[in-house]
Structure formats: C-alpha cells, structure tokens
Amino acid sequence: FVSFFRPNGKRNKIMYEAAAFGSDYFAFESQARLHGLDPKEVLLPIEARAGEELLRTEDVVSAIEAAGDTLATVCFGTVQYYTGQFFDVPTITKAAHKVGATAMWDCAHAVGNVDLKLHEWEVDGACWCNYKYLNSGPGAIGGFFVHRKHHDKGLPLLAGWWGQKQSTRFNMAHHWDPEADAGAWRLSNPPVLQTVSLLASLEVFSRTTMAELRGRSMLLTTYLESLLRDSFGADLSVISPSVPAARGCQLSLKFSQETACLATFSALEKRGIVVDHRKPNVIRVAPAPLYNTFVDVQRFCAAFREALEEAAGEPAAKRAKV
C-alpha cells in the first residue's frame, strides 16, 4: 500500500467495499493518517444497494467514475470474506486505471480458491495470507504481488535487507541495490517453519491446476446449495451469489436471528463439522475442492438439518424418526 497509495493534491481518496475485513479498513485508515489526511474525508466505502448483500459491478464502476480525479487507489477483497462474492477484478481494475487510480486487491480469501490472473488483469499490487485455502496454518507467512510493469521503476517502498540483490546482500554496504523484480519489496529473512509448511501445501497444489480445482469447486457449491434448498425460507437464506462462477468455494448461510445462528453452529461443532461463524448471523460453509468430496457435502447437509432441528428445540426422539 505504501507504494501504490500516493496522494497528491485532490487525488487522495481510497475506495473499498463498506463491509471490508477489519484489517483492510485499519490499513486504509492508518495510511490516510500517515499522509496527514483525515480518514473521514478520504475514505470512500461502497455499500450494496438497500435490501441487497452483494455489490453490483456496475455500481462499483459508477462510483469510480464519479470519484474521477479525486481517486488515488481502489482496494477490494478479491473474494469477499462475508458473502463469498468473487468480484469482477478485470472490470473494476480497468475502471480504476481509466480515472488514473491504482488498483490493489486483497487476495486473502482468493488465493488457492479461485483462478487468479493478476498480470493479465493488470492489477497493480495484491497481498494475501496463506493460512486459508493454501492450508499453511494460523500465523503463516503471507504473500504479495507487484505487476511486472512496476518492477525496477523506483517506486517508494519500505526497504529491507532481504530486498537487496542476492549478489550484493552480504557485502553489507550502505547502498540500496534492490532486486529488479517483486523481490525488492521483501523485508527480512522468511521464517523457516512457516516457509516449510507453505511449501508442503504448494507441493500438493502442484499435482493439479487451479483451473481444475475451480471447476470442481463450482460443482461442489452447486451440489451443496441444491441439497440445502429445502431448508431455506424466511429464517435462513444463502447470501452468496447464485451464479457459481461469481463466488468462491463458499456458501454464506444467513440466519434471521443471531441466537439461531449460534445454536446451529454449536450443534454442528458437536457433530464434528468444521465451519465458521461471522457476525452478523452468518455461517460460512466452504467445501475445499482440494480435499472435500461430494460425499462430505452430503454428510454435511444431513448434519446441518439435524443441527437446525436441535437449535429449534425439537426433541431428539422426534429427530430420530425423520
């Protein structure tokens, strides 16, 4: 963000989804303050239309065009953590560039989940954690991307010893001689154990392709949605996009009441089902295509129905007869 948010005069605004993950928002706010700007004046959160959970691409593009030459940077989550919406990265990136803004993307919920073509999409920069779909565990080393058009162009960055050219790094000279690629943005020696855990996961990924995994992912979430359809109603709905290609390997199930959501979540935990709860009122179900099967989905749906009945206070004897 240091390299691509370069406020200059009235071009000082950051556009992002209003429901961005907290860490993203804190980055935007702190960057504004570091530049001596008032976050209330330069942050532009984009909200979904009234009564809707998802951001429409045309609304995002319209907001970018309206901001025009006041816009410095657009930064969205590639796959929205709460809804699972897979944003139209190339269209939004193109719109940002058209008004002279940079386009950055948080790929935390996208890497290892969807097929990313960041160079092809002309994304300026991106970053992500590897502990979600890349299976490296909490606290794992992160990753970043800088488009090759920005390599060796002298962009401002936080210089670190590990960004120095390998050929001169151990000369210990007080002369900044960075790598000519994205390696220039590295700061320090990566932790060995975190790197090894990521390498083990990447070796598994290397046995397939993201295109193959993505195809399987869309089939899994479609199957999941079809099996759950009879559970939906006024008190429970899917807020993820209905088109499989417009979502990651996630269905966000939203309850009308937080108490019902928490009770269902607890009942699933008792049955050994690993999902997660996100406020307000959502259980995220993510059949990961690398290792989850269609049988897993079928078993989950049976357990989910039982969990709903238990959360509703239905007697065990009656549930056993179903």
Secondary structure in CASP SS format (residue, H / E / C, confidence):
PFRMAT SS
TARGET T0000
AUTHOR 0000-0000-0000
METHOD secondary structure of the structure
MODEL  1
F C 1.00
V C 1.00
S C 1.00
F C 1.00
F C 1.00
R C 1.00
P C 1.00
N E 1.00
G C 1.00
K C 1.00
R E 1.00
N C 1.00
K E 1.00
I E 1.00
M E 1.00
Y E 1.00
E E 1.00
A C 1.00
A C 1.00
A C 1.00
F C 1.00
G H 1.00
S H 1.00
D H 1.00
Y H 1.00
F H 1.00
A H 1.00
F H 1.00
E H 1.00
S H 1.00
Q H 1.00
A H 1.00
R H 1.00
L H 1.00
H C 1.00
G C 1.00
L C 1.00
D C 1.00
P H 1.00
K H 1.00
E H 1.00
V H 1.00
L E 1.00
L E 1.00
P E 1.00
I E 1.00
E C 1.00
A C 1.00
R C 1.00
A C 1.00
G C 1.00
E C 1.00
E C 1.00
L C 1.00
L C 1.00
R C 1.00
T H 1.00
E H 1.00
D H 1.00
V H 1.00
V H 1.00
S H 1.00
A H 1.00
I H 1.00
E H 1.00
A H 1.00
A H 1.00
G H 1.00
D H 1.00
T H 1.00
L E 1.00
A E 1.00
T E 1.00
V E 1.00
C E 1.00
F E 1.00
G E 1.00
T C 1.00
V E 1.00
Q C 1.00
Y C 1.00
Y C 1.00
T C 1.00
G C 1.00
Q E 1.00
F E 1.00
F C 1.00
D C 1.00
V H 1.00
P H 1.00
T H 1.00
I H 1.00
T H 1.00
K H 1.00
A H 1.00
A H 1.00
H H 1.00
K H 1.00
V C 1.00
G C 1.00
A C 1.00
T E 1.00
A E 1.00
M E 1.00
W E 1.00
D E 1.00
C C 1.00
A C 1.00
H C 1.00
A C 1.00
V C 1.00
G C 1.00
N C 1.00
V C 1.00
D C 1.00
L C 1.00
K C 1.00
L C 1.00
H C 1.00
E C 1.00
W C 1.00
E C 1.00
V C 1.00
D C 1.00
G E 1.00
A E 1.00
C E 1.00
W E 1.00
C E 1.00
N C 1.00
Y C 1.00
K C 1.00
Y C 1.00
L C 1.00
N C 1.00
S C 1.00
G C 1.00
P C 1.00
G C 1.00
A C 1.00
I C 1.00
G E 1.00
G E 1.00
F E 1.00
F E 1.00
V E 1.00
H C 1.00
R H 1.00
K H 1.00
H H 1.00
H C 1.00
D C 1.00
K C 1.00
G C 1.00
L C 1.00
P C 1.00
L C 1.00
L C 1.00
A C 1.00
G C 1.00
W H 1.00
W H 1.00
G H 1.00
Q E 1.00
K C 1.00
Q C 1.00
S C 1.00
T C 1.00
R H 1.00
F H 1.00
N H 1.00
M C 1.00
A C 1.00
H C 1.00
H C 1.00
W C 1.00
D C 1.00
P E 1.00
E C 1.00
A C 1.00
D C 1.00
A H 1.00
G H 1.00
A H 1.00
W H 1.00
R C 1.00
L C 1.00
S C 1.00
N C 1.00
P C 1.00
P C 1.00
V H 1.00
L H 1.00
Q H 1.00
T H 1.00
V H 1.00
S H 1.00
L H 1.00
L H 1.00
A H 1.00
S H 1.00
L H 1.00
E H 1.00
V H 1.00
F H 1.00
S C 1.00
R C 1.00
T C 1.00
T C 1.00
M H 1.00
A H 1.00
E H 1.00
L H 1.00
R H 1.00
G H 1.00
R H 1.00
S H 1.00
M H 1.00
L H 1.00
L H 1.00
T H 1.00
T H 1.00
Y H 1.00
L H 1.00
E H 1.00
S H 1.00
L H 1.00
L H 1.00
R H 1.00
D H 1.00
S H 1.00
F C 1.00
G E 1.00
A C 1.00
D C 1.00
L E 1.00
S E 1.00
V E 1.00
I C 1.00
S C 1.00
P C 1.00
S C 1.00
V C 1.00
P H 1.00
A H 1.00
A H 1.00
R E 1.00
G C 1.00
C C 1.00
Q C 1.00
L E 1.00
S E 1.00
L E 1.00
K E 1.00
F E 1.00
S C 1.00
Q C 1.00
E H 1.00
T H 1.00
A H 1.00
C H 1.00
L H 1.00
A H 1.00
T H 1.00
F H 1.00
S H 1.00
A H 1.00
L H 1.00
E H 1.00
K H 1.00
R C 1.00
G C 1.00
I C 1.00
V C 1.00
V C 1.00
D E 1.00
H E 1.00
R E 1.00
K C 1.00
P C 1.00
N C 1.00
V E 1.00
I E 1.00
R E 1.00
V E 1.00
A C 1.00
P C 1.00
A C 1.00
P C 1.00
L C 1.00
Y C 1.00
N C 1.00
T C 1.00
F H 1.00
V H 1.00
D H 1.00
V H 1.00
Q H 1.00
R H 1.00
F H 1.00
C H 1.00
A H 1.00
A H 1.00
F H 1.00
R H 1.00
E H 1.00
A H 1.00
L H 1.00
E H 1.00
E H 1.00
A H 1.00
A C 1.00
G C 1.00
E C 1.00
P C 1.00
A H 1.00
A H 1.00
K H 1.00
R H 1.00
A H 1.00
K H 1.00
V C 1.00
END
